[in-house]
């Protein structure tokens, strides 16, 4: 079962690599922000899978911290984007 968790985490990390292309080439800042939010969501899922696969409880705490940071980043971008327009 550990291989299953690690394989899924690897698949999610591959998706993050593809999302990086959208961040770098996104036509609008909003597209880039959505891709950056994908990093937060997918990163949390990948860290949770790694934590379960490696039996590391500290990774669950790290995933919780990353989810909070991703939410704060989304709010900060929205506020900054409204000021610029």
C-alpha positions, 0 to 999 in steps of 0.5 A: 500500500505504501507504493500506492501512496508514493506513486500517487504522490509522484503523479501529483508532482508531475501535474505540478510540473505541468502547472508550472508551464501555465504559470510561466506562459499564462495569458493573464494574471488571473490564469497565472494565479489559478495555476498557483492555487493549483500548486497549493491544492496539489501540493497539500494532496501530495504531501498528505500522500507522502506522509501516509506512505512514509508514516510521518506525522510531521508531513500532515502538519506541513500540509496543513500549513501549506493549505493555510498559506495557499488560502492567504495567497489567494486573498492577497492576490485578489486584493492586489489585483483589485487595487491595480485595476 
